[in-house]
Every structure is written in C-alpha cells, then in structure tokens.
Amino acid sequence: RKRLQVSDDETVRPLEWQCGSGRGAIARSAGTLCQINQSIRNKSMAEWRGNFGIDSDEEANLDEAGRGDDGPGSRSQPSRDGLIVLIDCRDSMRQQTNSANQTLIKMSFKCAKTVLKRKALASDRDLVAVVLFGCGKCSNPDMRHVLTLQPLEQPGADRIKQLGRLAELDAAALETEIGRSAPEVSISDAIWTCQSIFSACTVRLGYRRIFMLTNDDNPHDGDQHKRAQLRTKILDLQQTEIELLIIPLLPTASGANLFDCRRFYFDNLLPENERPEQGSDLLAELLQNVDSKAAIRRAQVRLSIRLGPGMSLPVSVYNLTRRCTVPTAERLHRATNERVKRTTRKFLTDTAEVLMPTDLKKAAVVNGKKVLFEQEEVKQMRRLAETGLSLIAFYPMSAMKSHYHIGPASFIYPDEVAAQGSVCLFTGLLKACLDKNRFALCSYTPRSNAVTSLVALLPQAEVRDPDTGAQSVPPGFHLVHLPFADDFRKLTFDQEADELRKCQAAEEELKLAGALIERTVADKWSPEMHCNPALQAYQSQLEAIALDKAEPRQFTDTTRMSERDIAHSAKAVDRFL
C-alpha cells in the first residue's frame, strides 16, 4: 500500500512550561485580578461589546495557526448572511433633493446598486433582497403599497443593472415603473414583509439584517395606531434576531437638515449599536454609513484564558485585518458551462483497488526503519495542550521587539455571553497591564489539533474621536504570534558592517539626502490609504464584463507616487543623484 511519510519538521516535542517567574506571576496576578474585579466596571467596554463582541459566527478563512478540527472552544455557525434593503418611496423621498441636486430616492437606488456590487465581489454567497414601501404597486394584496422589487437571492448582474436603470429614470418614468407615491402606507407592513421573506428562506443564514433607507425621522406622526404597530413590529424583529438598521437621509421629510432620532427611534426601540447616525445627503457619505453598518464582525474562535488554577476568562478572538485576494478560479464544463466538482481517489498500483481514508497511514523513518502511524495517532500527537490560552508570565513592554512579530495578529475581547462578569475581569486585567506597562506571555492553542504557538497579549486602551465622541480604537488585547527559540536564525554581518563603517558620507551628501527626505515626507500615513491595485484591476474588469460596460472603471494606483508628488520632489532627487 502507498505510504505517506512525515518529515522531520513535523516531529512533536513537549513544550517547556517552566518559566522563571511564571507560576508566581500567575498566583500574584490571580489575586490582583480578584481585587480589581470587585471595584472596576468599564462602561465603554460594555458598550463596545454590544457593537463588536457578541457575534457568534466563525471566520470562513482561518489563519495558519488556527487550522484544524473544531474543538470544544469553537462554535461553528453558517457563514451565509441575508440582507434586505428597504427603501422609502413616499413623496418626500421623490421630491426632496440633496446638495448635489439629486432626489433622495435616486440616491437610495444608487446606494442599493453599490451594496449589491460589493456583495457580488466580496461575498457572492450572501443573499440580498430589495423591498420598496410607499409606492403604488404591491406584491401582496394584503400588504398594500409594499413591493418586493428583488427576491432574496444571490446578487447578480441583471439585478445590479435593474437598480442602475431605476436610478437614472425621471419622475414620470419612475412612477410608471413602481407606481405613485402612497403616503398612507403602514411601515409595519413593510417590516412584516421583510420578516416573511426571511421566514420563507430555505437557506440557513447566519445574520439577518434590514437596511431601511428613509428621511422620515418621525414616522406616522399623528397616527398613534400605526405608530404603535410599528413599535410592536420593531420589538418583534429583536425577538426573532433580525437586525433593523436605519440609514437616515437628508433633508428630512420636514425639510430639516438634521435627522432627529429622539422623535421616535431613540425611545428604547433600537439597541444602541443599531441607532441611526446624524444622516447624510451625499452618496459618498451614505455609502460610508452603510459600510460601517454592513461590516459584520465575526469571532474567529471562542476560548478561555487560563489565568491560574480554577480561574479562566472566556474571550472571543477576532481578525482585524485579513489579506483580501482574488477569488479562486472555478472549473466549468466545456459544453454546458456548469461547475465541475473535482474528486480524488487513491489506488493500489498492483491491483487498482480503491483505498479508503482508513487504509492510509503515515510513516516516519527512524534508524532506517519506517514507523507507521494511524491518522488518529497523528492527530493525538499534535494535541499537546488544552484548547485555549494559558498564561505563562507578565513581562515589561520593553522586552517586546518589533521583529518578534511573525504572523497576522488577532484581537481578543471578553465573551460575556459565555460567562457573566467576563467584561469586568477582562477590564481589570487590561487596566493593570496598561498601568504597569506590561504584556502577558501565553501559549495559544486555537483548535484541538492545531499547533500550539507562543503569543503576546499587548494591551490597547480605548481612544475616542475628540470631535464626535465616537470610538476610533477599541479597548482590548492584540494577540501577537511570537517565535520559539528554534525559529531564530543566527546571522552575522561583520564584513558588511566593516565596509559600511569605512563608507563615510560627506557633509554635502548628508544635506542632500536630508533635503530629499523632507521633500518626499508625508504628514499622515495609514495602510487604509492604499488599495491593492491587482484587486482593483480585477474587480474593474469583472464589473465591465458583467454589466456590459464599454470600458473598465478607472482607478488610481495609490502604491505609486502621483505626478504632482514626483514634480514636487524632482529637483531634490536630481540634486541627490
């Protein structure tokens, strides 16, 4: 039978758990945390948990350290989401214009079109529907003035084209397409329709959300019956775990330039993280608002930090950054253009007998002989430690070097759902680390058969925008992967260093180099300023083909200096060269 050999690199060795002051640090820190736990309750962290830390889905793509079978610390949830874009089509949306002299209903259709385009490019397996209310036409005679424009399906080119066409229609043509304005519509009927669409969906969904685009900050003013129905329906959504997010538009139905949420939406109907913002009257601002609400923060894994004997802290691990790549190409049948599924089978070379997975073994050559291992034995060999984070010791931040960072970092936050009081204990640990300027060294096993790695928990304090008061940096710990002693390479550059010491730059050369740096320096920088040009080119080409555009959408390559910047620093470069 065919043998599969394991290389020497896969040899498993037990970890050295004995660390200088590790056990003493655990005992001391446990006592300190118990004292802090009684007195500290950070309100800002509780607020952030409502917006970030209670998601139950798991990342579809795990980092290298997280691959493996699901262990007791993980809870797998469906990765497909459902989204319904609910658009207000009453008179105020058709007549009110924004600062760009564009009606709000056209801006809403453009926003819905962009949402579908981004879904098609980023997560095409998600389901999206578009529902209109306050229009003359209807899909269900019992739900008057509510039209299901697009059912809950995967986004496609035809649906994007339809929304783009509606955004370009004039008032008369739009009235022919969707009917006249119907101010007597009950918004509770529109929400009931969205709820029914989700209920009729046969696909198991992770998140179910409704984006309601409207400029009415005081719905059904003067009609207490419809107002009470709407309030009841919003509460029903919360009980069925459907999120309703209001996307406010300006100017409002009353002509004001401020969407006053206190008139209806702030009376404890919506959770704090779902309450509408101030509002926007430009498409760019509207899309930015939609993006901030559309981002679903999924927990990569849920586990516990073992702080000492009998003391553990449930936390969730999140990926703040992940490489965005071009989707993998799919194989299609030449004749029918259908997707082709590829399967692999193993055969005996002598008898052509099909081998089952249980027939295969792995082997390691020891002393010239092959030692065979069952598949389950190999998995057991990898299970060196219990799933989770185990505290080793606390060290000063000066011991943490930037070149120790060997993999993508994650972010951890307490899981209040798993255990009440987790936020309080986590807050105490975070505050103590910030006050003492220390980080926690831990061993990290994300899955039951995943490789155990050495990580540092770097504390991060909360930062809020001084103008708006919105949270710009959340409080928590960054989980940074560290190298083991075997991972370091001992390289020497004695000869090169001698040559560098011999090459002394003249004073004039130093001045020219300084002038070059001053000419090309930028005030502020962030990786978010640079889009991946390869991904941008791919998406623009795909969009042009799918939507029958004559030319691909032009984009700016921010990884290159602009002509303006080149001209600004050209003289300094010439002088330096």
Stockholm file with secondary structure:
# STOCKHOLM 1.0

chainA/1-577         RKRLQVSDDETVRPLEWQCGSGRGAIARSAGTLCQINQSIRNKSMAEWRGNFGIDSDEEANLDEAGRGDDGPGSRSQPSRDGLIVLIDCRDSMRQQTNSANQTLIKMSFKCAKTVLKRKALASDRDLVAVVLFGCGKCSNPDMRHVLTLQPLEQPGADRIKQLGRLAELDAAALETEIGRSAPEVSISDAIWTCQSIFSACTVRLGYRRIFMLTNDDNPHDGDQHKRAQLRTKILDLQQTEIELLIIPLLPTASGANLFDCRRFYFDNLLPENERPEQGSDLLAELLQNVDSKAAIRRAQVRLSIRLGPGMSLPVSVYNLTRRCTVPTAERLHRATNERVKRTTRKFLTDTAEVLMPTDLKKAAVVNGKKVLFEQEEVKQMRRLAETGLSLIAFYPMSAMKSHYHIGPASFIYPDEVAAQGSVCLFTGLLKACLDKNRFALCSYTPRSNAVTSLVALLPQAEVRDPDTGAQSVPPGFHLVHLPFADDFRKLTFDQEADELRKCQAAEEELKLAGALIERTVADKWSPEMHCNPALQAYQSQLEAIALDKAEPRQFTDTTRMSERDIAHSAKAVDRFL
#=GR chainA/1-577 SS CCCEECCGGGCCCCCCCCCTTHHHHHHHHHHHHHHHHHHCCCHHHHHHIIIIITCCCCCSSCCGGGCSSCCTTCCCCCCCCEEEEEEECSHHHHHCBCTTSCBHHHHHHHHHHHHHHHHHHHCTTSEEEEEEESBSCCSBTTBTTEEEEEEEECCCHHHHHHHHHHHHCCHHHHHHHHCSBCTTCCHHHHHHHHHHHHHHCCSCCSCEEEEEEECCSSTTTTCHHHHHHHHHHHHHHHHTTCEEEEEEBSSCTTSCSSCCGGGTTTTTTSCGGGSCCSCBSSHHHHHHHHHHHHCCCCCSEEEEEEEETTEEEEEEEECSCCCCCCCCCCCBCTTTCCBCCCCCCEECTTTCCEECGGGCCEEEEETTEEEEECHHHHHHHHCCSCSEEEEEEEEEGGGCCGGGCCSCCEEEEECTTTSTTHHHHHHHHHHHHHHHTEEEEEEEECSTTSCCEEEEEEEECCEECTTTCCEEECCEEEEEEECCGGGCCCCCCHHHHHHHHHCCCCHHHHHHHHHHHHHHCCSCCCGGGCCCHHHHHHHHHHHHHHTTCSSCCCCCCTTSCCHHHHHHHHHHHHHHC
#=GC SS_cons         CCCEECCGGGCCCCCCCCCTTHHHHHHHHHHHHHHHHHHCCCHHHHHHIIIIITCCCCCSSCCGGGCSSCCTTCCCCCCCCEEEEEEECSHHHHHCBCTTSCBHHHHHHHHHHHHHHHHHHHCTTSEEEEEEESBSCCSBTTBTTEEEEEEEECCCHHHHHHHHHHHHCCHHHHHHHHCSBCTTCCHHHHHHHHHHHHHHCCSCCSCEEEEEEECCSSTTTTCHHHHHHHHHHHHHHHHTTCEEEEEEBSSCTTSCSSCCGGGTTTTTTSCGGGSCCSCBSSHHHHHHHHHHHHCCCCCSEEEEEEEETTEEEEEEEECSCCCCCCCCCCCBCTTTCCBCCCCCCEECTTTCCEECGGGCCEEEEETTEEEEECHHHHHHHHCCSCSEEEEEEEEEGGGCCGGGCCSCCEEEEECTTTSTTHHHHHHHHHHHHHHHTEEEEEEEECSTTSCCEEEEEEEECCEECTTTCCEEECCEEEEEEECCGGGCCCCCCHHHHHHHHHCCCCHHHHHHHHHHHHHHCCSCCCGGGCCCHHHHHHHHHHHHHHTTCSSCCCCCCTTSCCHHHHHHHHHHHHHHC
//
